[in-house]
């Protein structure tokens, strides 16, 4: 996009890049786009660096180097710093060492008293947790700064570990342009105002040592100002953009013109499907699976033969297998995601004889793309930020972050707000990150029910993200493939199931996998005469199966159930086409499990009113407004669920 087509950001948040000619070759420098939220860009940079290293095949980190610039108060105070340091030597997130430069100007806004700002002696003490060397250097001594910087680089390149430079300095003009620091730090700023500047101190030193003439510093400064006033570039060795050609550059142009209606053929042939199934079953010799896992693999063998219908875990693995054989790498990270929190995925097998691990998806074919699954450390904010950074630099990789439970993602809300949903509008940064958020009300209490669907829907605007609630394994298969095969890179937020992973109705045939596509809206699946329909129930996710079971039990031939699977962008055309069949219906209902002030209702209500062509207004059926997402009692949950299902179907509560 051109600069005028998006909202933009203040200039000191904007990223930048340049290429510099050095004696040993050209160097590309990239400054990350970043929000004001302290330190949150740190893991984003690490993710972007890891992607660039992977793209170059730079396994030892000698070609791409992350340099992190921190403030002293933020380095000591922001927990994401600790999380990022903890990731620094882990297999899935290592960038072979970062150089951390802490601008220790002793001004954490107005908190400058160390009795208030930290409990450690140095602001950099948190880096001791990974045994990182820390160099404390006087920033008024440029030659000392140069020396420790060279030592820090040598250390990082030799040992592939993080290293910290504590640049002890001060800020002459306070926290920002409008700040008057003497109001809160009067003694500090009396001292600072009496100090000569670093430039003048160094100039005097050079004159005293007869290295330069007395008037040389002033002449150099004036020449520099003249160059700036003339609009000339004052950076030595800079290379013009027209002369830069990097073999490892990303070509984002194929995604420039993508839109929500961009189509992708997500089908695969039955022959290819059989091959994928065969490869997913193979295992090394003397490899014994745990008994429950063995049973799952036995069932998957039957599914591949058509003897059993395909469940969620198998469909998801097939999607990954199909993508890597078509040249798209897959990177999946999160807590317990190798096995799957709910014991459904099993993309990593563990040998019960010797503890060894085997990943079938890394062994599909000799020329396949990479598949990497990472059981992350128990962090949300740093890991999600890392994956966002990775996805912004690797559009040909399906990058997925999975929450252990969907609502745990709110521990990373700053990443969602400042990067994922707004990064394109602020900085013109495309990103195809996928978030898998387990969601569903099953009587497990407030912290294990809701992925906070309403928050993502509230953030939807300007086609910034996609929000989907797939209800079948085939829908998930085609949704994951669509995310890569479409020339369209937007973050994908997926409400994934828990109990549906093993629900006997949430299954599909081989034909659904091979010949189907992702459907934004799914019409009635039972043989109900459209003209006899009196009541249309619209819903998303798990509640569909509760509605379906009850309707079949009571043999209701006048009620149809429609599933909205893509919530944003709002599928107005698909929904209206389906609703046209039910013009005789006199009742239109939206049913959800979530409380009325949560879930999709607040998002859907104005859109239903403004965009649906049906003559009926839409009635809400669901739980009453609530401060917490769900009750703690499974018994009360069951009572609430029974009530809302019967109300949605138009059944008496006491039947």
TAZICOR-V32825 format. One record per pair of residues at least 24 apart in sequence whose C-alpha atoms are under 8 Angstrom apart, sorted by the first residue. I is the first residue (numbers start at 1). J is the second residue. If there is no record, write none. Layout:
{{I J} {I J}}
This chain:
{{1 256} {1 428} {6 424} {6 425} {6 426} {6 428} {7 425} {7 426} {8 425} {8 426} {8 427} {8 428} {9 426} {9 427} {14 427} {15 427} {18 238} {18 239} {18 241} {19 238} {19 239} {19 240} {19 241} {19 244} {20 236} {20 237} {20 238} {20 239} {21 237} {21 238} {21 239} {22 237} {33 427} {35 418} {37 414} {38 74} {38 78} {39 70} {39 74} {39 75} {39 78} {39 80} {39 81} {40 80} {40 382} {40 385} {40 414} {40 415} {41 385} {42 68} {42 80} {42 81} {42 84} {43 80} {43 84} {43 382} {43 383} {43 385} {43 386} {43 389} {44 382} {44 385} {44 386} {44 387} {44 388} {44 389} {44 390} {45 386} {45 389} {46 93} {46 95} {46 386} {46 389} {47 93} {47 385} {47 386} {47 387} {47 388} {47 389} {47 390} {47 391} {48 386} {48 389} {48 390} {48 391} {48 392} {48 393} {49 95} {49 390} {50 93} {50 94} {50 95} {50 390} {51 390} {51 391} {51 393} {51 394} {52 393} {52 394} {53 95} {55 248} {55 394} {56 248} {60 96} {60 160} {61 95} {61 96} {61 97} {61 160} {62 157} {65 95} {65 97} {65 98} {66 95} {66 97} {66 98} {66 99} {67 98} {67 99} {67 100} {67 101} {68 98} {68 99} {68 100} {68 101} {69 100} {69 101} {69 102} {69 103} {70 100} {70 101} {70 102} {70 103} {71 102} {71 103} {71 104} {71 105} {71 108} {72 102} {72 103} {72 104} {72 105} {72 106} {72 107} {72 108} {72 123} {72 124} {73 104} {73 106} {73 107} {73 108} {73 117} {73 118} {73 123} {74 108} {75 102} {75 123} {75 124} {76 117} {76 118} {76 123} {76 124} {76 125} {76 126} {77 117} {77 118} {80 381} {80 382} {82 126} {82 127} {83 379} {83 382} {84 382} {85 127} {85 130} {86 130} {87 377} {88 161} {88 162} {89 161} {92 374} {92 376} {93 386} {96 156} {96 160} {96 161} {96 162} {97 156} {97 160} {97 161} {97 162} {97 163} {98 156} {98 161} {98 162} {98 163} {99 152} {99 153} {99 156} {99 162} {99 163} {99 164} {99 165} {100 162} {100 163} {100 164} {100 165} {101 164} {101 165} {101 166} {101 167} {102 164} {102 165} {102 166} {102 167} {103 166} {103 167} {103 168} {103 169} {104 166} {104 167} {104 168} {104 169} {104 170} {105 168} {105 169} {105 170} {105 171} {106 169} {106 170} {106 171} {107 170} {107 171} {107 174} {107 175} {108 175} {109 174} {109 175} {110 181} {110 184} {110 185} {112 185} {124 164} {124 166} {127 164} {132 161} {132 162} {132 163} {132 164} {133 162} {133 163} {133 164} {134 163} {134 164} {134 165} {134 166} {135 164} {135 165} {135 166} {136 165} {136 166} {136 167} {136 168} {137 165} {137 166} {137 167} {137 168} {138 167} {138 168} {138 169} {139 167} {139 168} {139 169} {139 198} {140 169} {140 198} {140 201} {140 202} {141 198} {141 202} {142 202} {250 393} {250 394} {252 395} {254 487} {255 487} {255 488} {255 489} {256 488} {257 488} {258 486} {258 487} {258 488} {258 489} {259 488} {260 463} {260 488} {260 569} {262 486} {262 487} {262 488} {263 486} {264 482} {264 485} {264 486} {265 482} {265 485} {265 517} {266 478} {266 481} {266 482} {266 485} {266 516} {266 517} {267 478} {267 513} {267 514} {267 515} {267 516} {267 517} {268 513} {268 514} {268 515} {269 514} {269 515} {270 510} {270 514} {273 318} {273 514} {274 304} {276 318} {276 321} {276 322} {276 364} {277 301} {277 304} {277 318} {279 360} {279 363} {279 364} {280 360} {280 361} {280 364} {281 360} {282 360} {283 358} {283 360} {286 353} {287 351} {287 352} {287 353} {288 350} {288 351} {288 352} {288 353} {289 349} {289 350} {289 351} {289 352} {290 350} {290 351} {290 352} {293 346} {304 510} {306 509} {306 510} {309 507} {309 508} {309 509} {309 510} {310 473} {310 507} {310 508} {310 509} {310 510} {311 473} {311 501} {311 502} {311 506} {311 507} {311 508} {312 344} {312 472} {312 473} {312 474} {312 476} {312 500} {312 501} {312 502} {312 506} {312 507} {313 344} {313 345} {313 346} {313 473} {313 501} {314 345} {315 473} {315 474} {315 476} {315 477} {315 513} {316 345} {316 473} {316 476} {316 477} {317 345} {317 347} {317 361} {318 477} {319 477} {319 478} {319 480} {319 481} {320 361} {321 361} {321 364} {323 481} {324 368} {324 369} {324 370} {324 371} {325 364} {325 365} {325 367} {325 368} {325 369} {326 368} {326 369} {327 368} {327 369} {328 369} {328 370} {328 396} {328 397} {328 398} {328 484} {329 369} {329 370} {329 371} {329 396} {329 397} {329 398} {330 369} {330 370} {330 371} {330 372} {330 397} {330 398} {330 399} {330 400} {331 371} {331 372} {331 373} {331 374} {331 397} {331 398} {331 399} {331 400} {332 372} {332 373} {332 374} {332 399} {332 400} {332 401} {332 402} {333 373} {333 374} {333 375} {333 376} {333 400} {333 401} {333 402} {334 374} {334 375} {334 376} {334 377} {334 383} {334 401} {334 402} {334 403} {334 404} {335 375} {335 376} {335 377} {335 378} {335 402} {335 403} {335 404} {336 375} {336 376} {336 404} {337 373} {337 374} {337 375} {337 402} {337 404} {338 373} {338 374} {338 375} {341 404} {342 498} {344 501} {347 373} {380 408} {380 409} {380 411} {380 412} {381 409} {381 411} {381 412} {381 413} {381 414} {381 415} {382 412} {384 412} {384 415} {385 415} {387 433} {388 419} {388 420} {388 431} {388 433} {391 431} {391 432} {391 433} {392 429} {392 430} {392 431} {392 432} {392 433} {395 431} {395 432} {395 489} {396 484} {397 484} {398 432} {398 433} {398 434} {398 483} {398 484} {399 432} {399 433} {399 434} {400 433} {400 434} {400 435} {400 436} {401 433} {401 434} {401 435} {401 436} {402 435} {402 436} {402 437} {403 435} {403 436} {403 437} {403 438} {404 437} {404 438} {405 437} {405 438} {405 439} {405 448} {405 449} {405 451} {406 436} {406 437} {406 438} {406 439} {406 448} {406 449} {406 450} {406 451} {406 452} {406 495} {407 437} {407 447} {407 448} {407 449} {407 450} {407 451} {407 452} {408 447} {408 451} {409 437} {409 451} {417 459} {420 491} {421 459} {421 460} {421 464} {421 465} {421 491} {422 464} {424 464} {425 464} {430 489} {430 490} {431 489} {431 490} {431 491} {432 483} {432 488} {432 489} {432 490} {432 491} {432 492} {433 490} {433 491} {433 492} {434 491} {434 492} {434 493} {434 494} {435 491} {435 492} {435 493} {435 494} {436 493} {436 494} {436 495} {436 496} {437 493} {437 494} {437 495} {437 496} {438 495} {438 496} {438 497} {438 498} {439 495} {439 496} {439 497} {439 498} {440 497} {440 498} {440 499} {440 541} {440 542} {440 593} {441 593} {441 594} {441 630} {442 499} {442 634} {442 637} {443 630} {443 631} {443 632} {443 633} {443 634} {443 635} {443 637} {443 638} {444 632} {444 633} {444 634} {445 630} {445 631} {445 632} {445 633} {445 634} {446 628} {446 629} {446 630} {446 631} {446 632} {447 629} {447 630} {449 629} {449 630} {450 594} {450 629} {450 630} {451 495} {452 598} {452 599} {453 495} {453 598} {453 599} {453 600} {454 598} {454 599} {454 600} {454 602} {454 603} {456 493} {457 568} {457 600} {457 603} {458 603} {460 568} {463 569} {464 490} {464 491} {465 490} {465 491} {465 492} {465 493} {465 568} {465 569} {466 490} {466 491} {466 492} {466 493} {466 566} {466 567} {466 568} {466 569} {467 492} {467 493} {467 494} {467 495} {467 566} {467 567} {467 568} {467 569} {468 492} {468 493} {468 494} {468 495} {468 565} {468 566} {468 567} {468 568} {469 494} {469 495} {469 496} {469 540} {469 541} {469 564} {469 565} {469 566} {469 567} {470 494} {470 495} {470 496} {470 540} {470 541} {470 565} {470 566} {471 497} {471 506} {471 540} {471 541} {471 542} {471 565} {472 506} {472 507} {472 508} {473 506} {473 507} {473 508} {474 507} {474 508} {474 512} {474 513} {474 516} {474 518} {475 517} {475 518} {475 519} {476 518} {477 513} {478 513} {478 516} {478 517} {478 518} {479 517} {479 518} {482 518} {497 541} {497 542} {500 542} {505 545} {519 565} {519 566} {520 564} {520 565} {520 566} {520 571} {520 574} {521 562} {521 563} {521 564} {521 565} {521 566} {521 571} {521 574} {521 575} {522 562} {522 563} {522 564} {522 565} {523 561} {523 562} {523 563} {523 578} {524 560} {524 561} {524 562} {528 557} {528 558} {528 560} {529 557} {529 558} {530 581} {530 582} {531 581} {531 582} {531 583} {531 584} {532 557} {532 558} {532 584} {532 585} {533 557} {533 558} {533 559} {533 560} {533 582} {533 584} {533 585} {534 558} {534 559} {534 582} {534 584} {534 585} {534 586} {534 587} {535 559} {535 560} {535 585} {535 586} {535 587} {535 588} {535 589} {535 649} {536 560} {536 561} {536 562} {536 582} {536 585} {536 587} {536 588} {536 589} {537 561} {537 562} {537 588} {537 589} {537 590} {537 591} {537 648} {537 649} {538 562} {538 563} {538 564} {538 588} {538 589} {538 590} {538 591} {539 563} {539 564} {539 590} {539 591} {539 592} {540 564} {540 565} {540 592} {541 565} {543 591} {543 592} {543 593} {546 645} {547 645} {547 648} {547 649} {550 645} {550 646} {551 649} {559 649} {572 611} {572 612} {575 612} {576 612} {576 613} {576 614} {579 614} {580 613} {580 614} {583 614} {583 615} {586 616} {587 616} {587 617} {587 618} {587 619} {588 616} {588 617} {588 618} {588 619} {589 618} {589 619} {589 620} {589 621} {589 648} {590 618} {590 619} {590 620} {590 621} {590 648} {591 620} {591 621} {591 622} {591 644} {591 648} {592 621} {592 622} {592 623} {593 622} {593 623} {593 641} {593 644} {594 622} {594 623} {594 629} {594 630} {595 622} {595 623} {595 624} {595 625} {595 626} {595 629} {595 630} {596 622} {596 623} {596 624} {596 625} {596 626} {597 624} {597 625} {597 626} {598 625} {598 629} {621 647} {621 648}}
